[in-house]
Amino acid sequence: MLALQGRSITSEDRQRAALHLVDWLGNVMLGHRSPAGEAINRWATTQASQGICWTVGGLSLSSEAAALFNGSLGNIFELDDLHRGAIVHPADTIMAAALAVAQRENVLPQAFLDSIVRAYEVAIRVGLLAGTRHYQHWYNTATCGVFGAATACASLLQLDAHQATNALAQAGMQASGVWQCRLESGFSKQLATGRSAQSGVLAADLAAAGLKGPRYILEGQHGWLAATGSLPSLKHAMAVLLPKPDAAWLIHEVSFKPWPVCRHVHPAIACAIQIHQNISHADNIVRVEISTYQTALDFANQAQPSHSQEARFSLQHGVAVALLRGDFWLEDTEPECLNLPELVRIRQHTHVRADKQWSLAYPAHYGAKLRVWLRNGQCIEASLSDAPGDPENPLSTSDILEKNRRVMRAANYTTQSVYQLIHACSDLPEGTSMDDLWRSLKELQKL
């Protein structure tokens, strides 16, 4: 895998990394105002090691503590980026680790962005090795993301191949995050990503200090892949680890989310928005049928969500809101929205089922079909194999930036602060220092 790191990184690759940075920063800023963010803040103000590294909210912590702090906040509102095949949200762990070490080491913008490109590559390829079997019990973003976080830090520290191997080995020793956290209320999902980011920093620092780790941490007899029940076939492993020399960096395959819900709900919401345009009034809806892949049902079959977290993982609620309003946004997961009579009625008349076509296409494609019957007997259908924000159905750069302006405004930051931050990120690929980024982060102001 280390051989992949010798490929050249272009200005276009760096621009893509900067766009993912903006997307992650918006999520972190919004996540800080959540109950989980408040809990992390209480921990940091009393227990975390102080230092020079920025955190949202204005604390200055050590690199490890800052990585844990910021890394815990990016996935709370389900707006984080995603690589479908790996089922990994790379930014959640990688950005926090890379940002902390970049500030600590005072690196150039290109070195920072290059570390992100390389880190995405490693996290995604580990996720592709692990496959869907791993995802049944393990939170890929944390378990695979720690390898990416360690790669970013190793790149920033300019570790040689031997040291980088040890960094990945120590990352594998710390890889963790089981899916029980999604079946119960709490903030352990946030801890998993934060700890993964923190572990990436620690792994690289230990490797730089000479701490040797198991070379075959992934594929060994008692290695990570075997231990998690996800050891791939030799053919699959070779395909993942030996791409064509001219292959594009995998960061370009990562999807952006337009709506604050689990990615498994996005295809159905997109279909519902299409159908919304052809319905004069939601009262005319008498039956809704969602056909999608089995994993979407496993994660997001919540017929009558009772709180915001369930609403973000509800196919039925996402579709009901989109049919009613032609959109889905943060307020649509608030408790007062869940009990609106119009939405309760549509959810009651919504049926979900797994479709073989979509299940076979997953995880390379996240697809869905929606059928809506009206009182006059008419049936309106919509389907798509790739959700908005996927590489086959991309959002424009302006759409992504507007989404994040919307997110940052929802986090109660001033328009001027948001403008300065996005401008600083966009300037990084051709910048001569990261001073503007650090300044814009430090000067973020709330309304």
Secondary structure in CASP SS format (residue, H / E / C, confidence):
PFRMAT SS
TARGET T0000
AUTHOR 0000-0000-0000
METHOD secondary structure of the structure
MODEL  1
M C 1.00
L H 1.00
A H 1.00
L H 1.00
Q H 1.00
G H 1.00
R C 1.00
S C 1.00
I C 1.00
T C 1.00
S H 1.00
E H 1.00
D H 1.00
R H 1.00
Q H 1.00
R H 1.00
A H 1.00
A H 1.00
L H 1.00
H H 1.00
L H 1.00
V H 1.00
D H 1.00
W H 1.00
L H 1.00
G H 1.00
N H 1.00
V H 1.00
M H 1.00
L H 1.00
G H 1.00
H C 1.00
R C 1.00
S C 1.00
P H 1.00
A H 1.00
G H 1.00
E H 1.00
A H 1.00
I H 1.00
N H 1.00
R H 1.00
W H 1.00
A H 1.00
T H 1.00
T H 1.00
Q C 1.00
A C 1.00
S C 1.00
Q E 1.00
G E 1.00
I E 1.00
C E 1.00
W E 1.00
T C 1.00
V C 1.00
G C 1.00
G C 1.00
L C 1.00
S E 1.00
L E 1.00
S C 1.00
S H 1.00
E H 1.00
A H 1.00
A H 1.00
A H 1.00
L H 1.00
F H 1.00
N H 1.00
G H 1.00
S C 1.00
L C 1.00
G C 1.00
N C 1.00
I C 1.00
F C 1.00
E C 1.00
L C 1.00
D C 1.00
D C 1.00
L E 1.00
H E 1.00
R C 1.00
G C 1.00
A C 1.00
I C 1.00
V E 1.00
H C 1.00
P H 1.00
A H 1.00
D H 1.00
T H 1.00
I H 1.00
M H 1.00
A H 1.00
A H 1.00
A H 1.00
L H 1.00
A H 1.00
V H 1.00
A H 1.00
Q H 1.00
R H 1.00
E H 1.00
N C 1.00
V C 1.00
L C 1.00
P H 1.00
Q H 1.00
A H 1.00
F H 1.00
L H 1.00
D H 1.00
S H 1.00
I H 1.00
V H 1.00
R H 1.00
A H 1.00
Y H 1.00
E H 1.00
V H 1.00
A H 1.00
I H 1.00
R H 1.00
V H 1.00
G H 1.00
L H 1.00
L H 1.00
A H 1.00
G H 1.00
T H 1.00
R H 1.00
H H 1.00
Y H 1.00
Q C 1.00
H C 1.00
W E 1.00
Y C 1.00
N H 1.00
T H 1.00
A H 1.00
T H 1.00
C C 1.00
G H 1.00
V H 1.00
F H 1.00
G H 1.00
A H 1.00
A H 1.00
T H 1.00
A H 1.00
C H 1.00
A H 1.00
S H 1.00
L H 1.00
L C 1.00
Q C 1.00
L C 1.00
D C 1.00
A H 1.00
H H 1.00
Q H 1.00
A H 1.00
T H 1.00
N H 1.00
A H 1.00
L H 1.00
A H 1.00
Q H 1.00
A H 1.00
G H 1.00
M H 1.00
Q H 1.00
A C 1.00
S C 1.00
G C 1.00
V E 1.00
W C 1.00
Q H 1.00
C H 1.00
R H 1.00
L H 1.00
E C 1.00
S C 1.00
G C 1.00
F C 1.00
S H 1.00
K H 1.00
Q H 1.00
L H 1.00
A H 1.00
T H 1.00
G H 1.00
R H 1.00
S H 1.00
A H 1.00
Q H 1.00
S H 1.00
G H 1.00
V H 1.00
L H 1.00
A H 1.00
A H 1.00
D H 1.00
L H 1.00
A H 1.00
A H 1.00
A C 1.00
G C 1.00
L C 1.00
K C 1.00
G C 1.00
P C 1.00
R C 1.00
Y C 1.00
I C 1.00
L C 1.00
E C 1.00
G C 1.00
Q C 1.00
H C 1.00
G C 1.00
W H 1.00
L H 1.00
A H 1.00
A H 1.00
T C 1.00
G C 1.00
S C 1.00
L C 1.00
P C 1.00
S C 1.00
L H 1.00
K H 1.00
H H 1.00
A H 1.00
M H 1.00
A H 1.00
V H 1.00
L H 1.00
L C 1.00
P C 1.00
K C 1.00
P C 1.00
D C 1.00
A C 1.00
A C 1.00
W C 1.00
L H 1.00
I H 1.00
H H 1.00
E H 1.00
V C 1.00
S E 1.00
F C 1.00
K C 1.00
P C 1.00
W C 1.00
P C 1.00
V C 1.00
C C 1.00
R H 1.00
H H 1.00
V H 1.00
H H 1.00
P H 1.00
A H 1.00
I H 1.00
A H 1.00
C H 1.00
A H 1.00
I H 1.00
Q H 1.00
I H 1.00
H H 1.00
Q C 1.00
N C 1.00
I C 1.00
S C 1.00
H C 1.00
A H 1.00
D H 1.00
N H 1.00
I E 1.00
V E 1.00
R E 1.00
V E 1.00
E E 1.00
I E 1.00
S E 1.00
T E 1.00
Y C 1.00
Q H 1.00
T H 1.00
A H 1.00
L H 1.00
D H 1.00
F H 1.00
A H 1.00
N C 1.00
Q C 1.00
A C 1.00
Q C 1.00
P C 1.00
S C 1.00
H C 1.00
S H 1.00
Q H 1.00
E H 1.00
A H 1.00
R H 1.00
F C 1.00
S C 1.00
L H 1.00
Q H 1.00
H H 1.00
G H 1.00
V H 1.00
A H 1.00
V H 1.00
A H 1.00
L H 1.00
L H 1.00
R H 1.00
G C 1.00
D C 1.00
F C 1.00
W C 1.00
L H 1.00
E H 1.00
D H 1.00
T H 1.00
E C 1.00
P H 1.00
E H 1.00
C H 1.00
L H 1.00
N C 1.00
L C 1.00
P H 1.00
E H 1.00
L H 1.00
V H 1.00
R H 1.00
I H 1.00
R H 1.00
Q H 1.00
H C 1.00
T E 1.00
H E 1.00
V E 1.00
R E 1.00
A E 1.00
D C 1.00
K H 1.00
Q H 1.00
W H 1.00
S H 1.00
L H 1.00
A H 1.00
Y C 1.00
P C 1.00
A C 1.00
H C 1.00
Y C 1.00
G C 1.00
A E 1.00
K E 1.00
L E 1.00
R E 1.00
V E 1.00
W E 1.00
L E 1.00
R C 1.00
N C 1.00
G C 1.00
Q C 1.00
C E 1.00
I E 1.00
E E 1.00
A E 1.00
S E 1.00
L E 1.00
S C 1.00
D C 1.00
A C 1.00
P C 1.00
G C 1.00
D E 1.00
P C 1.00
E C 1.00
N E 1.00
P C 1.00
L C 1.00
S C 1.00
T H 1.00
S H 1.00
D H 1.00
I H 1.00
L H 1.00
E H 1.00
K H 1.00
N H 1.00
R H 1.00
R H 1.00
V H 1.00
M H 1.00
R H 1.00
A H 1.00
A C 1.00
N C 1.00
Y E 1.00
T C 1.00
T H 1.00
Q H 1.00
S H 1.00
V H 1.00
Y H 1.00
Q H 1.00
L H 1.00
I H 1.00
H H 1.00
A H 1.00
C H 1.00
S H 1.00
D H 1.00
L H 1.00
P H 1.00
E H 1.00
G C 1.00
T C 1.00
S C 1.00
M C 1.00
D H 1.00
D H 1.00
L H 1.00
W H 1.00
R H 1.00
S H 1.00
L H 1.00
K H 1.00
E C 1.00
L C 1.00
Q C 1.00
K E 1.00
L C 1.00
END
